[in-house]
């Protein structure tokens, strides 16, 4: 091709061609989980594209935020569709990333030498959750205002640094216009810059180390070559097929169930009954309801926040805590811990939606 020849005169494409020719994907009963990493990356790309379009019209202030989103949805051509795709893709991205993360955990793909790949993946997951938290406030509606107020109050429960952290997030003592501008800056500048660096490192490590094979599959094929397929075109075409299905699902969700704007936030109004955060934070929110206000000399919320912090730290450091993983072996104990974490998140999330209806 003329374009390829033109580029090769100026850039040495040999390493890229070699990578494409040599890269293979293991084929086994767990291969399906490999697609969720690419799916998450695809949804992130949609977030970037739609986010740029929304930024052209959005105004980050308490006086204009709600009206600017309303203008996007009612006056800008296809603005309602772009906003709905942005919101739905954000939720689907969190879902696919959670599936990707726990599939990696349960297949123990964090084993040596992939510890740093797991750590960068966990950091990406934390950033994605913060993307969701910071973006939720930007429409400045009733639900987002009170959810942000509750979320920042929970952050304020951290021992020693809690009040500083809450004021840092809010830009003051209360959720206000300063919080909107601060969250907007975090959402479109700080988090994208951070995620670009860590995502680049994560993808580099995946390329360097290749796809992990679960210990059970390794043992079953010990002494025998494992079946593989070329990344290009076999795996890539399957990946693209999944992306097209996701794009169709996004279009259907955005068209049939457009993301609602709700009512403008009023800081002086009481919080509406049954308010809760986005679904991926509901299990935390529900857990804090079950903790007594006082547990001995300690505040219940403080213990809850510490518990979730220790849980996140455990997941971050699991490659170093699982001693068998350093030897490339499987650990049933850590697998059952992972299953327990998934069950806990699912049960508490369901209770978060069912419990208010039962009362």
Buried (B, 14 or more C-beta within 10 A) or exposed (E): EEEEEEEEEEEEEEEEEEEBEEBBBBBBEBBEBBBBBBBBBBBBEBBEEBBEBBEEBBBBBBEBBBEBBBBBBEEBEEBBBBBBBBBBBBBBBBBBBBBBBBBBBBBBBBBEEBBBBBBBBBBBBBBBBBBBBBBBBBBBBBBBBBBBBBBBBBBBBBEEEBEEBBBEBBBBEEBBBBBBBBBBBBBBEBBBEBBEEBBEBBBEBBEEEBBBBBBBBBEEBEEEEEEBEBBEEBBBEBBEEBBEEBBEEBBEBBEEEBBEBBEBBEEEEEEEEEBBBBBBBBBBBBBBEEBEEEEEEEBBBBBBBBBBEEEBEEBBBBBEBBEBBEEEBBBEEBBEBBEEBBEEBEEBBEBBEEEEEEE
